[in-house]
Amino acid sequence: MHRHQTQTPVLVPVLSRGRHRNPKKGACFMELASYLAGERWSDHPACTHPLLAGLARLVNDYTSDEARNELAPLIPSVIGLVSDDPRVDARIALRCATTALPVVSADLQLAMAVSVLAAEQTLAELEGRPPGDLEPRSREALARVPRTAEEARRLRRGIRVSTKGFRRFAAPNTVQLAVRGIAYACIPDPDAMLREMLTGAIRDCEALIRPEAAAAVPAAAESVSR
């Protein structure tokens, strides 16, 4: 007579909001990333750029319970994305601002438009581009809110934010406002837009930190969400 051995299934925590002391109590996006990276259980692991990790935490928390587990396939891709390159912060902020600008409420639009211009200025200085030279995605986002864009340009005229100041204050503030603005925007599927924004930010980071790997994966056609 053969004995049948039963194996206890490996339980994968369901993604949920907030911080959790251990996997038995649930897990957020970055806590699972820390586990997969072999680090101590934490929502602030060393394996991911701090601003990208902050974006992931916010997207995790502002995504609805029904859609949150759709973020899980992205978790492995943030592991190892670490760099001191200030362009990473600017790229993440620019991704968030250009995604949010066309859809957020009127009270946030000006802040997002100013963030687009500030991120572009920072990148232009770091990459040696002419001042005022905007990338296509930024031009498209600003063109969809022409009056707000003009006011943002007027406010930005003559103002220069240092790279250090942008990284420390402007970039994190942009990320936070963009996520919150999209989550509460009057659009058909804010969850999908939040996920798309995080996916784009991950791809932007990969292009700077792991350019060879990023080049091997063709990016989907870029356009500002409509």
PyMOL CGO cylinders between C-alpha atoms (Angstrom):
from pymol import cmd
from pymol.cgo import CYLINDER

trace = [
    CYLINDER, 0.00, 0.00, 0.00, 1.45, 3.31, -1.07, 0.3, 1, 1, 1, 1, 1, 1,
    CYLINDER, 1.45, 3.31, -1.07, 1.25, 6.35, 1.06, 0.3, 1, 1, 1, 1, 1, 1,
    CYLINDER, 1.25, 6.35, 1.06, 0.32, 9.53, -0.70, 0.3, 1, 1, 1, 1, 1, 1,
    CYLINDER, 0.32, 9.53, -0.70, 2.42, 12.45, 0.39, 0.3, 1, 1, 1, 1, 1, 1,
    CYLINDER, 2.42, 12.45, 0.39, 0.79, 15.83, 0.24, 0.3, 1, 1, 1, 1, 1, 1,
    CYLINDER, 0.79, 15.83, 0.24, 2.89, 18.91, -0.16, 0.3, 1, 1, 1, 1, 1, 1,
    CYLINDER, 2.89, 18.91, -0.16, 1.92, 22.17, 1.41, 0.3, 1, 1, 1, 1, 1, 1,
    CYLINDER, 1.92, 22.17, 1.41, 1.47, 24.67, -1.40, 0.3, 1, 1, 1, 1, 1, 1,
    CYLINDER, 1.47, 24.67, -1.40, 3.71, 27.67, -1.43, 0.3, 1, 1, 1, 1, 1, 1,
    CYLINDER, 3.71, 27.67, -1.43, 1.56, 30.64, -0.56, 0.3, 1, 1, 1, 1, 1, 1,
    CYLINDER, 1.56, 30.64, -0.56, 2.26, 33.85, -2.40, 0.3, 1, 1, 1, 1, 1, 1,
    CYLINDER, 2.26, 33.85, -2.40, 0.98, 36.89, -0.50, 0.3, 1, 1, 1, 1, 1, 1,
    CYLINDER, 0.98, 36.89, -0.50, -1.77, 38.83, -2.20, 0.3, 1, 1, 1, 1, 1, 1,
    CYLINDER, -1.77, 38.83, -2.20, -0.74, 42.39, -2.91, 0.3, 1, 1, 1, 1, 1, 1,
    CYLINDER, -0.74, 42.39, -2.91, -2.41, 44.81, -0.52, 0.3, 1, 1, 1, 1, 1, 1,
    CYLINDER, -2.41, 44.81, -0.52, -2.12, 48.40, 0.62, 0.3, 1, 1, 1, 1, 1, 1,
    CYLINDER, -2.12, 48.40, 0.62, 0.35, 49.69, 3.15, 0.3, 1, 1, 1, 1, 1, 1,
    CYLINDER, 0.35, 49.69, 3.15, 3.23, 48.21, 5.09, 0.3, 1, 1, 1, 1, 1, 1,
    CYLINDER, 3.23, 48.21, 5.09, 3.21, 44.67, 6.48, 0.3, 1, 1, 1, 1, 1, 1,
    CYLINDER, 3.21, 44.67, 6.48, 5.37, 43.20, 9.25, 0.3, 1, 1, 1, 1, 1, 1,
    CYLINDER, 5.37, 43.20, 9.25, 5.67, 39.81, 7.56, 0.3, 1, 1, 1, 1, 1, 1,
    CYLINDER, 5.67, 39.81, 7.56, 4.29, 37.90, 4.54, 0.3, 1, 1, 1, 1, 1, 1,
    CYLINDER, 4.29, 37.90, 4.54, 1.56, 36.28, 6.64, 0.3, 1, 1, 1, 1, 1, 1,
    CYLINDER, 1.56, 36.28, 6.64, -0.04, 39.69, 7.02, 0.3, 1, 1, 1, 1, 1, 1,
    CYLINDER, -0.04, 39.69, 7.02, 0.11, 40.44, 3.29, 0.3, 1, 1, 1, 1, 1, 1,
    CYLINDER, 0.11, 40.44, 3.29, 2.59, 42.26, 1.09, 0.3, 1, 1, 1, 1, 1, 1,
    CYLINDER, 2.59, 42.26, 1.09, 2.94, 45.39, -0.97, 0.3, 1, 1, 1, 1, 1, 1,
    CYLINDER, 2.94, 45.39, -0.97, 4.80, 45.66, -4.28, 0.3, 1, 1, 1, 1, 1, 1,
    CYLINDER, 4.80, 45.66, -4.28, 8.17, 46.63, -2.82, 0.3, 1, 1, 1, 1, 1, 1,
    CYLINDER, 8.17, 46.63, -2.82, 7.97, 44.17, 0.09, 0.3, 1, 1, 1, 1, 1, 1,
    CYLINDER, 7.97, 44.17, 0.09, 7.72, 41.34, -2.43, 0.3, 1, 1, 1, 1, 1, 1,
    CYLINDER, 7.72, 41.34, -2.43, 10.62, 42.89, -4.35, 0.3, 1, 1, 1, 1, 1, 1,
    CYLINDER, 10.62, 42.89, -4.35, 12.73, 42.82, -1.18, 0.3, 1, 1, 1, 1, 1, 1,
    CYLINDER, 12.73, 42.82, -1.18, 11.86, 39.15, -0.68, 0.3, 1, 1, 1, 1, 1, 1,
    CYLINDER, 11.86, 39.15, -0.68, 12.68, 38.19, -4.27, 0.3, 1, 1, 1, 1, 1, 1,
    CYLINDER, 12.68, 38.19, -4.27, 15.98, 40.08, -4.03, 0.3, 1, 1, 1, 1, 1, 1,
    CYLINDER, 15.98, 40.08, -4.03, 16.97, 38.12, -0.94, 0.3, 1, 1, 1, 1, 1, 1,
    CYLINDER, 16.97, 38.12, -0.94, 16.90, 41.18, 1.28, 0.3, 1, 1, 1, 1, 1, 1,
    CYLINDER, 16.90, 41.18, 1.28, 15.38, 41.75, 4.68, 0.3, 1, 1, 1, 1, 1, 1,
    CYLINDER, 15.38, 41.75, 4.68, 11.59, 42.13, 4.45, 0.3, 1, 1, 1, 1, 1, 1,
    CYLINDER, 11.59, 42.13, 4.45, 11.05, 45.84, 3.80, 0.3, 1, 1, 1, 1, 1, 1,
    CYLINDER, 11.05, 45.84, 3.80, 9.10, 48.24, 1.61, 0.3, 1, 1, 1, 1, 1, 1,
    CYLINDER, 9.10, 48.24, 1.61, 12.30, 50.32, 1.25, 0.3, 1, 1, 1, 1, 1, 1,
    CYLINDER, 12.30, 50.32, 1.25, 14.77, 47.72, -0.07, 0.3, 1, 1, 1, 1, 1, 1,
    CYLINDER, 14.77, 47.72, -0.07, 18.23, 48.60, -1.34, 0.3, 1, 1, 1, 1, 1, 1,
    CYLINDER, 18.23, 48.60, -1.34, 17.64, 46.70, -4.59, 0.3, 1, 1, 1, 1, 1, 1,
    CYLINDER, 17.64, 46.70, -4.59, 15.63, 49.50, -6.24, 0.3, 1, 1, 1, 1, 1, 1,
    CYLINDER, 15.63, 49.50, -6.24, 16.21, 53.19, -6.91, 0.3, 1, 1, 1, 1, 1, 1,
    CYLINDER, 16.21, 53.19, -6.91, 14.50, 55.13, -4.08, 0.3, 1, 1, 1, 1, 1, 1,
    CYLINDER, 14.50, 55.13, -4.08, 12.26, 57.24, -6.33, 0.3, 1, 1, 1, 1, 1, 1,
    CYLINDER, 12.26, 57.24, -6.33, 11.22, 54.27, -8.46, 0.3, 1, 1, 1, 1, 1, 1,
    CYLINDER, 11.22, 54.27, -8.46, 10.46, 52.34, -5.28, 0.3, 1, 1, 1, 1, 1, 1,
    CYLINDER, 10.46, 52.34, -5.28, 8.44, 55.30, -4.04, 0.3, 1, 1, 1, 1, 1, 1,
    CYLINDER, 8.44, 55.30, -4.04, 6.45, 55.33, -7.27, 0.3, 1, 1, 1, 1, 1, 1,
    CYLINDER, 6.45, 55.33, -7.27, 5.83, 51.59, -6.98, 0.3, 1, 1, 1, 1, 1, 1,
    CYLINDER, 5.83, 51.59, -6.98, 4.57, 51.96, -3.40, 0.3, 1, 1, 1, 1, 1, 1,
    CYLINDER, 4.57, 51.96, -3.40, 2.21, 54.75, -4.38, 0.3, 1, 1, 1, 1, 1, 1,
    CYLINDER, 2.21, 54.75, -4.38, 0.86, 52.90, -7.41, 0.3, 1, 1, 1, 1, 1, 1,
    CYLINDER, 0.86, 52.90, -7.41, 0.38, 49.82, -5.23, 0.3, 1, 1, 1, 1, 1, 1,
    CYLINDER, 0.38, 49.82, -5.23, -1.58, 51.80, -2.63, 0.3, 1, 1, 1, 1, 1, 1,
    CYLINDER, -1.58, 51.80, -2.63, -3.71, 53.84, -5.04, 0.3, 1, 1, 1, 1, 1, 1,
    CYLINDER, -3.71, 53.84, -5.04, -4.62, 50.90, -7.29, 0.3, 1, 1, 1, 1, 1, 1,
    CYLINDER, -4.62, 50.90, -7.29, -7.97, 49.29, -6.52, 0.3, 1, 1, 1, 1, 1, 1,
    CYLINDER, -7.97, 49.29, -6.52, -8.08, 45.97, -4.67, 0.3, 1, 1, 1, 1, 1, 1,
    CYLINDER, -8.08, 45.97, -4.67, -9.53, 44.30, -7.76, 0.3, 1, 1, 1, 1, 1, 1,
    CYLINDER, -9.53, 44.30, -7.76, -6.67, 45.39, -10.05, 0.3, 1, 1, 1, 1, 1, 1,
    CYLINDER, -6.67, 45.39, -10.05, -3.69, 45.41, -7.69, 0.3, 1, 1, 1, 1, 1, 1,
    CYLINDER, -3.69, 45.41, -7.69, -2.47, 41.88, -8.41, 0.3, 1, 1, 1, 1, 1, 1,
    CYLINDER, -2.47, 41.88, -8.41, -2.05, 42.86, -12.06, 0.3, 1, 1, 1, 1, 1, 1,
    CYLINDER, -2.05, 42.86, -12.06, 1.02, 44.76, -10.86, 0.3, 1, 1, 1, 1, 1, 1,
    CYLINDER, 1.02, 44.76, -10.86, 2.72, 41.55, -9.70, 0.3, 1, 1, 1, 1, 1, 1,
    CYLINDER, 2.72, 41.55, -9.70, 4.41, 40.69, -13.03, 0.3, 1, 1, 1, 1, 1, 1,
    CYLINDER, 4.41, 40.69, -13.03, 6.31, 43.99, -12.81, 0.3, 1, 1, 1, 1, 1, 1,
    CYLINDER, 6.31, 43.99, -12.81, 7.92, 43.21, -9.44, 0.3, 1, 1, 1, 1, 1, 1,
    CYLINDER, 7.92, 43.21, -9.44, 11.01, 41.29, -10.69, 0.3, 1, 1, 1, 1, 1, 1,
    CYLINDER, 11.01, 41.29, -10.69, 11.80, 44.07, -13.16, 0.3, 1, 1, 1, 1, 1, 1,
    CYLINDER, 11.80, 44.07, -13.16, 12.52, 46.66, -10.44, 0.3, 1, 1, 1, 1, 1, 1,
    CYLINDER, 12.52, 46.66, -10.44, 15.15, 44.49, -8.76, 0.3, 1, 1, 1, 1, 1, 1,
    CYLINDER, 15.15, 44.49, -8.76, 18.65, 45.74, -9.51, 0.3, 1, 1, 1, 1, 1, 1,
    CYLINDER, 18.65, 45.74, -9.51, 17.53, 49.10, -10.88, 0.3, 1, 1, 1, 1, 1, 1,
    CYLINDER, 17.53, 49.10, -10.88, 19.85, 51.18, -8.72, 0.3, 1, 1, 1, 1, 1, 1,
    CYLINDER, 19.85, 51.18, -8.72, 21.91, 54.18, -9.80, 0.3, 1, 1, 1, 1, 1, 1,
    CYLINDER, 21.91, 54.18, -9.80, 23.26, 57.51, -8.53, 0.3, 1, 1, 1, 1, 1, 1,
    CYLINDER, 23.26, 57.51, -8.53, 22.74, 59.06, -11.96, 0.3, 1, 1, 1, 1, 1, 1,
    CYLINDER, 22.74, 59.06, -11.96, 20.52, 62.14, -11.42, 0.3, 1, 1, 1, 1, 1, 1,
    CYLINDER, 20.52, 62.14, -11.42, 18.95, 61.57, -14.82, 0.3, 1, 1, 1, 1, 1, 1,
    CYLINDER, 18.95, 61.57, -14.82, 17.07, 58.62, -13.32, 0.3, 1, 1, 1, 1, 1, 1,
    CYLINDER, 17.07, 58.62, -13.32, 15.14, 60.88, -10.95, 0.3, 1, 1, 1, 1, 1, 1,
    CYLINDER, 15.14, 60.88, -10.95, 14.40, 63.33, -13.75, 0.3, 1, 1, 1, 1, 1, 1,
    CYLINDER, 14.40, 63.33, -13.75, 13.22, 60.57, -16.08, 0.3, 1, 1, 1, 1, 1, 1,
    CYLINDER, 13.22, 60.57, -16.08, 10.87, 59.11, -13.47, 0.3, 1, 1, 1, 1, 1, 1,
    CYLINDER, 10.87, 59.11, -13.47, 9.43, 62.54, -12.69, 0.3, 1, 1, 1, 1, 1, 1,
    CYLINDER, 9.43, 62.54, -12.69, 9.03, 63.35, -16.38, 0.3, 1, 1, 1, 1, 1, 1,
    CYLINDER, 9.03, 63.35, -16.38, 7.26, 60.05, -17.04, 0.3, 1, 1, 1, 1, 1, 1,
    CYLINDER, 7.26, 60.05, -17.04, 4.82, 60.73, -14.21, 0.3, 1, 1, 1, 1, 1, 1,
    CYLINDER, 4.82, 60.73, -14.21, 4.19, 64.36, -15.15, 0.3, 1, 1, 1, 1, 1, 1,
    CYLINDER, 4.19, 64.36, -15.15, 3.60, 63.71, -18.85, 0.3, 1, 1, 1, 1, 1, 1,
    CYLINDER, 3.60, 63.71, -18.85, 1.27, 60.81, -18.09, 0.3, 1, 1, 1, 1, 1, 1,
    CYLINDER, 1.27, 60.81, -18.09, -0.77, 62.73, -15.53, 0.3, 1, 1, 1, 1, 1, 1,
    CYLINDER, -0.77, 62.73, -15.53, -0.91, 66.19, -17.12, 0.3, 1, 1, 1, 1, 1, 1,
    CYLINDER, -0.91, 66.19, -17.12, -3.67, 65.55, -19.70, 0.3, 1, 1, 1, 1, 1, 1,
    CYLINDER, -3.67, 65.55, -19.70, -6.05, 63.79, -17.28, 0.3, 1, 1, 1, 1, 1, 1,
    CYLINDER, -6.05, 63.79, -17.28, -5.68, 65.26, -13.79, 0.3, 1, 1, 1, 1, 1, 1,
    CYLINDER, -5.68, 65.26, -13.79, -8.13, 67.78, -12.37, 0.3, 1, 1, 1, 1, 1, 1,
    CYLINDER, -8.13, 67.78, -12.37, -7.67, 71.47, -13.12, 0.3, 1, 1, 1, 1, 1, 1,
    CYLINDER, -7.67, 71.47, -13.12, -6.19, 72.22, -9.70, 0.3, 1, 1, 1, 1, 1, 1,
    CYLINDER, -6.19, 72.22, -9.70, -3.29, 69.84, -10.40, 0.3, 1, 1, 1, 1, 1, 1,
    CYLINDER, -3.29, 69.84, -10.40, -2.71, 70.57, -14.08, 0.3, 1, 1, 1, 1, 1, 1,
    CYLINDER, -2.71, 70.57, -14.08, -0.51, 73.61, -13.53, 0.3, 1, 1, 1, 1, 1, 1,
    CYLINDER, -0.51, 73.61, -13.53, 1.71, 71.71, -11.09, 0.3, 1, 1, 1, 1, 1, 1,
    CYLINDER, 1.71, 71.71, -11.09, 2.11, 68.89, -13.60, 0.3, 1, 1, 1, 1, 1, 1,
    CYLINDER, 2.11, 68.89, -13.60, 2.89, 71.28, -16.46, 0.3, 1, 1, 1, 1, 1, 1,
    CYLINDER, 2.89, 71.28, -16.46, 5.52, 73.04, -14.35, 0.3, 1, 1, 1, 1, 1, 1,
    CYLINDER, 5.52, 73.04, -14.35, 6.94, 69.62, -13.46, 0.3, 1, 1, 1, 1, 1, 1,
    CYLINDER, 6.94, 69.62, -13.46, 7.25, 68.69, -17.13, 0.3, 1, 1, 1, 1, 1, 1,
    CYLINDER, 7.25, 68.69, -17.13, 9.22, 71.87, -17.83, 0.3, 1, 1, 1, 1, 1, 1,
    CYLINDER, 9.22, 71.87, -17.83, 11.39, 71.49, -14.71, 0.3, 1, 1, 1, 1, 1, 1,
    CYLINDER, 11.39, 71.49, -14.71, 12.24, 67.86, -15.52, 0.3, 1, 1, 1, 1, 1, 1,
    CYLINDER, 12.24, 67.86, -15.52, 13.03, 68.78, -19.12, 0.3, 1, 1, 1, 1, 1, 1,
    CYLINDER, 13.03, 68.78, -19.12, 15.29, 71.62, -17.95, 0.3, 1, 1, 1, 1, 1, 1,
    CYLINDER, 15.29, 71.62, -17.95, 17.14, 69.28, -15.60, 0.3, 1, 1, 1, 1, 1, 1,
    CYLINDER, 17.14, 69.28, -15.60, 17.59, 66.66, -18.31, 0.3, 1, 1, 1, 1, 1, 1,
    CYLINDER, 17.59, 66.66, -18.31, 18.70, 69.27, -20.86, 0.3, 1, 1, 1, 1, 1, 1,
    CYLINDER, 18.70, 69.27, -20.86, 21.45, 70.44, -18.50, 0.3, 1, 1, 1, 1, 1, 1,
    CYLINDER, 21.45, 70.44, -18.50, 22.56, 66.90, -17.65, 0.3, 1, 1, 1, 1, 1, 1,
    CYLINDER, 22.56, 66.90, -17.65, 22.49, 65.71, -21.27, 0.3, 1, 1, 1, 1, 1, 1,
    CYLINDER, 22.49, 65.71, -21.27, 23.91, 68.83, -22.86, 0.3, 1, 1, 1, 1, 1, 1,
    CYLINDER, 23.91, 68.83, -22.86, 20.76, 69.69, -24.80, 0.3, 1, 1, 1, 1, 1, 1,
    CYLINDER, 20.76, 69.69, -24.80, 19.76, 73.28, -25.64, 0.3, 1, 1, 1, 1, 1, 1,
    CYLINDER, 19.76, 73.28, -25.64, 17.55, 74.95, -23.01, 0.3, 1, 1, 1, 1, 1, 1,
    CYLINDER, 17.55, 74.95, -23.01, 13.87, 74.71, -23.94, 0.3, 1, 1, 1, 1, 1, 1,
    CYLINDER, 13.87, 74.71, -23.94, 14.43, 71.64, -26.11, 0.3, 1, 1, 1, 1, 1, 1,
    CYLINDER, 14.43, 71.64, -26.11, 11.47, 69.37, -25.30, 0.3, 1, 1, 1, 1, 1, 1,
    CYLINDER, 11.47, 69.37, -25.30, 11.10, 65.69, -26.08, 0.3, 1, 1, 1, 1, 1, 1,
    CYLINDER, 11.10, 65.69, -26.08, 8.11, 64.65, -28.26, 0.3, 1, 1, 1, 1, 1, 1,
    CYLINDER, 8.11, 64.65, -28.26, 6.18, 63.13, -25.36, 0.3, 1, 1, 1, 1, 1, 1,
    CYLINDER, 6.18, 63.13, -25.36, 6.48, 66.37, -23.38, 0.3, 1, 1, 1, 1, 1, 1,
    CYLINDER, 6.48, 66.37, -23.38, 5.44, 68.50, -26.35, 0.3, 1, 1, 1, 1, 1, 1,
    CYLINDER, 5.44, 68.50, -26.35, 2.40, 66.30, -26.89, 0.3, 1, 1, 1, 1, 1, 1,
    CYLINDER, 2.40, 66.30, -26.89, 1.32, 66.44, -23.25, 0.3, 1, 1, 1, 1, 1, 1,
    CYLINDER, 1.32, 66.44, -23.25, 1.70, 70.22, -23.07, 0.3, 1, 1, 1, 1, 1, 1,
    CYLINDER, 1.70, 70.22, -23.07, -0.10, 70.71, -26.39, 0.3, 1, 1, 1, 1, 1, 1,
    CYLINDER, -0.10, 70.71, -26.39, -3.20, 69.06, -24.95, 0.3, 1, 1, 1, 1, 1, 1,
    CYLINDER, -3.20, 69.06, -24.95, -3.51, 71.77, -22.28, 0.3, 1, 1, 1, 1, 1, 1,
    CYLINDER, -3.51, 71.77, -22.28, -2.31, 74.88, -24.14, 0.3, 1, 1, 1, 1, 1, 1,
    CYLINDER, -2.31, 74.88, -24.14, -3.51, 77.52, -21.67, 0.3, 1, 1, 1, 1, 1, 1,
    CYLINDER, -3.51, 77.52, -21.67, -2.04, 75.69, -18.70, 0.3, 1, 1, 1, 1, 1, 1,
    CYLINDER, -2.04, 75.69, -18.70, 1.19, 75.11, -20.62, 0.3, 1, 1, 1, 1, 1, 1,
    CYLINDER, 1.19, 75.11, -20.62, 1.51, 78.82, -21.37, 0.3, 1, 1, 1, 1, 1, 1,
    CYLINDER, 1.51, 78.82, -21.37, 0.94, 79.73, -17.73, 0.3, 1, 1, 1, 1, 1, 1,
    CYLINDER, 0.94, 79.73, -17.73, 3.54, 77.15, -16.67, 0.3, 1, 1, 1, 1, 1, 1,
    CYLINDER, 3.54, 77.15, -16.67, 6.07, 78.63, -19.10, 0.3, 1, 1, 1, 1, 1, 1,
    CYLINDER, 6.07, 78.63, -19.10, 5.38, 82.09, -17.69, 0.3, 1, 1, 1, 1, 1, 1,
    CYLINDER, 5.38, 82.09, -17.69, 5.88, 80.87, -14.13, 0.3, 1, 1, 1, 1, 1, 1,
    CYLINDER, 5.88, 80.87, -14.13, 9.08, 79.03, -15.05, 0.3, 1, 1, 1, 1, 1, 1,
    CYLINDER, 9.08, 79.03, -15.05, 10.61, 81.96, -16.91, 0.3, 1, 1, 1, 1, 1, 1,
    CYLINDER, 10.61, 81.96, -16.91, 13.92, 82.90, -15.32, 0.3, 1, 1, 1, 1, 1, 1,
    CYLINDER, 13.92, 82.90, -15.32, 13.69, 80.21, -12.64, 0.3, 1, 1, 1, 1, 1, 1,
    CYLINDER, 13.69, 80.21, -12.64, 16.34, 77.53, -12.38, 0.3, 1, 1, 1, 1, 1, 1,
    CYLINDER, 16.34, 77.53, -12.38, 16.13, 74.59, -10.00, 0.3, 1, 1, 1, 1, 1, 1,
    CYLINDER, 16.13, 74.59, -10.00, 19.42, 72.92, -9.12, 0.3, 1, 1, 1, 1, 1, 1,
    CYLINDER, 19.42, 72.92, -9.12, 19.83, 69.23, -9.88, 0.3, 1, 1, 1, 1, 1, 1,
    CYLINDER, 19.83, 69.23, -9.88, 20.17, 68.54, -6.17, 0.3, 1, 1, 1, 1, 1, 1,
    CYLINDER, 20.17, 68.54, -6.17, 17.02, 70.48, -5.38, 0.3, 1, 1, 1, 1, 1, 1,
    CYLINDER, 17.02, 70.48, -5.38, 15.10, 68.76, -8.15, 0.3, 1, 1, 1, 1, 1, 1,
    CYLINDER, 15.10, 68.76, -8.15, 16.10, 65.30, -6.91, 0.3, 1, 1, 1, 1, 1, 1,
    CYLINDER, 16.10, 65.30, -6.91, 15.36, 66.07, -3.28, 0.3, 1, 1, 1, 1, 1, 1,
    CYLINDER, 15.36, 66.07, -3.28, 12.10, 68.00, -3.55, 0.3, 1, 1, 1, 1, 1, 1,
    CYLINDER, 12.10, 68.00, -3.55, 10.60, 68.46, -7.02, 0.3, 1, 1, 1, 1, 1, 1,
    CYLINDER, 10.60, 68.46, -7.02, 10.88, 64.89, -8.30, 0.3, 1, 1, 1, 1, 1, 1,
    CYLINDER, 10.88, 64.89, -8.30, 9.29, 63.15, -5.27, 0.3, 1, 1, 1, 1, 1, 1,
    CYLINDER, 9.29, 63.15, -5.27, 6.53, 65.77, -5.15, 0.3, 1, 1, 1, 1, 1, 1,
    CYLINDER, 6.53, 65.77, -5.15, 5.82, 65.28, -8.85, 0.3, 1, 1, 1, 1, 1, 1,
    CYLINDER, 5.82, 65.28, -8.85, 5.53, 61.51, -8.42, 0.3, 1, 1, 1, 1, 1, 1,
    CYLINDER, 5.53, 61.51, -8.42, 3.17, 61.83, -5.48, 0.3, 1, 1, 1, 1, 1, 1,
    CYLINDER, 3.17, 61.83, -5.48, 0.89, 64.38, -7.15, 0.3, 1, 1, 1, 1, 1, 1,
    CYLINDER, 0.89, 64.38, -7.15, 0.81, 62.44, -10.42, 0.3, 1, 1, 1, 1, 1, 1,
    CYLINDER, 0.81, 62.44, -10.42, -0.23, 59.16, -8.82, 0.3, 1, 1, 1, 1, 1, 1,
    CYLINDER, -0.23, 59.16, -8.82, -2.88, 60.79, -6.67, 0.3, 1, 1, 1, 1, 1, 1,
    CYLINDER, -2.88, 60.79, -6.67, -4.14, 62.88, -9.58, 0.3, 1, 1, 1, 1, 1, 1,
    CYLINDER, -4.14, 62.88, -9.58, -4.53, 59.88, -11.87, 0.3, 1, 1, 1, 1, 1, 1,
    CYLINDER, -4.53, 59.88, -11.87, -6.18, 57.77, -9.16, 0.3, 1, 1, 1, 1, 1, 1,
    CYLINDER, -6.18, 57.77, -9.16, -8.92, 60.39, -8.71, 0.3, 1, 1, 1, 1, 1, 1,
    CYLINDER, -8.92, 60.39, -8.71, -9.16, 61.50, -12.34, 0.3, 1, 1, 1, 1, 1, 1,
    CYLINDER, -9.16, 61.50, -12.34, -12.44, 61.23, -14.25, 0.3, 1, 1, 1, 1, 1, 1,
    CYLINDER, -12.44, 61.23, -14.25, -11.16, 58.60, -16.67, 0.3, 1, 1, 1, 1, 1, 1,
    CYLINDER, -11.16, 58.60, -16.67, -12.49, 55.12, -17.55, 0.3, 1, 1, 1, 1, 1, 1,
    CYLINDER, -12.49, 55.12, -17.55, -9.63, 53.07, -16.05, 0.3, 1, 1, 1, 1, 1, 1,
    CYLINDER, -9.63, 53.07, -16.05, -7.26, 54.85, -13.65, 0.3, 1, 1, 1, 1, 1, 1,
    CYLINDER, -7.26, 54.85, -13.65, -5.80, 51.50, -12.55, 0.3, 1, 1, 1, 1, 1, 1,
    CYLINDER, -5.80, 51.50, -12.55, -4.60, 50.77, -16.08, 0.3, 1, 1, 1, 1, 1, 1,
    CYLINDER, -4.60, 50.77, -16.08, -3.06, 54.24, -16.40, 0.3, 1, 1, 1, 1, 1, 1,
    CYLINDER, -3.06, 54.24, -16.40, -1.23, 53.88, -13.09, 0.3, 1, 1, 1, 1, 1, 1,
    CYLINDER, -1.23, 53.88, -13.09, 0.11, 50.51, -14.20, 0.3, 1, 1, 1, 1, 1, 1,
    CYLINDER, 0.11, 50.51, -14.20, 1.14, 51.93, -17.58, 0.3, 1, 1, 1, 1, 1, 1,
    CYLINDER, 1.14, 51.93, -17.58, 2.93, 54.82, -15.86, 0.3, 1, 1, 1, 1, 1, 1,
    CYLINDER, 2.93, 54.82, -15.86, 4.88, 52.49, -13.59, 0.3, 1, 1, 1, 1, 1, 1,
    CYLINDER, 4.88, 52.49, -13.59, 5.73, 50.25, -16.55, 0.3, 1, 1, 1, 1, 1, 1,
    CYLINDER, 5.73, 50.25, -16.55, 7.01, 53.24, -18.49, 0.3, 1, 1, 1, 1, 1, 1,
    CYLINDER, 7.01, 53.24, -18.49, 9.08, 54.47, -15.55, 0.3, 1, 1, 1, 1, 1, 1,
    CYLINDER, 9.08, 54.47, -15.55, 10.67, 51.04, -15.18, 0.3, 1, 1, 1, 1, 1, 1,
    CYLINDER, 10.67, 51.04, -15.18, 11.50, 51.03, -18.88, 0.3, 1, 1, 1, 1, 1, 1,
    CYLINDER, 11.50, 51.03, -18.88, 13.00, 54.52, -18.63, 0.3, 1, 1, 1, 1, 1, 1,
    CYLINDER, 13.00, 54.52, -18.63, 15.19, 53.42, -15.72, 0.3, 1, 1, 1, 1, 1, 1,
    CYLINDER, 15.19, 53.42, -15.72, 16.31, 50.31, -17.57, 0.3, 1, 1, 1, 1, 1, 1,
    CYLINDER, 16.31, 50.31, -17.57, 17.34, 52.44, -20.55, 0.3, 1, 1, 1, 1, 1, 1,
    CYLINDER, 17.34, 52.44, -20.55, 19.71, 54.40, -18.31, 0.3, 1, 1, 1, 1, 1, 1,
    CYLINDER, 19.71, 54.40, -18.31, 20.88, 51.69, -15.92, 0.3, 1, 1, 1, 1, 1, 1,
    CYLINDER, 20.88, 51.69, -15.92, 20.83, 48.60, -18.15, 0.3, 1, 1, 1, 1, 1, 1,
    CYLINDER, 20.83, 48.60, -18.15, 20.90, 50.00, -21.69, 0.3, 1, 1, 1, 1, 1, 1,
    CYLINDER, 20.90, 50.00, -21.69, 21.90, 46.71, -23.31, 0.3, 1, 1, 1, 1, 1, 1,
    CYLINDER, 21.90, 46.71, -23.31, 18.98, 44.83, -21.75, 0.3, 1, 1, 1, 1, 1, 1,
    CYLINDER, 18.98, 44.83, -21.75, 16.54, 47.63, -22.52, 0.3, 1, 1, 1, 1, 1, 1,
    CYLINDER, 16.54, 47.63, -22.52, 17.61, 47.71, -26.17, 0.3, 1, 1, 1, 1, 1, 1,
    CYLINDER, 17.61, 47.71, -26.17, 16.92, 43.98, -26.48, 0.3, 1, 1, 1, 1, 1, 1,
    CYLINDER, 16.92, 43.98, -26.48, 13.24, 44.46, -25.63, 0.3, 1, 1, 1, 1, 1, 1,
    CYLINDER, 13.24, 44.46, -25.63, 11.39, 46.58, -28.20, 0.3, 1, 1, 1, 1, 1, 1,
    CYLINDER, 11.39, 46.58, -28.20, 9.32, 49.23, -26.43, 0.3, 1, 1, 1, 1, 1, 1,
    CYLINDER, 9.32, 49.23, -26.43, 5.68, 49.64, -27.32, 0.3, 1, 1, 1, 1, 1, 1,
    CYLINDER, 5.68, 49.64, -27.32, 4.82, 52.72, -29.34, 0.3, 1, 1, 1, 1, 1, 1,
    CYLINDER, 4.82, 52.72, -29.34, 4.98, 55.73, -27.05, 0.3, 1, 1, 1, 1, 1, 1,
    CYLINDER, 4.98, 55.73, -27.05, 2.10, 58.15, -26.83, 0.3, 1, 1, 1, 1, 1, 1,
    CYLINDER, 2.10, 58.15, -26.83, 0.52, 60.22, -24.14, 0.3, 1, 1, 1, 1, 1, 1,
    CYLINDER, 0.52, 60.22, -24.14, -2.57, 58.46, -22.78, 0.3, 1, 1, 1, 1, 1, 1,
    CYLINDER, -2.57, 58.46, -22.78, -5.75, 59.72, -24.31, 0.3, 1, 1, 1, 1, 1, 1,
]
cmd.load_cgo(trace, "trace")
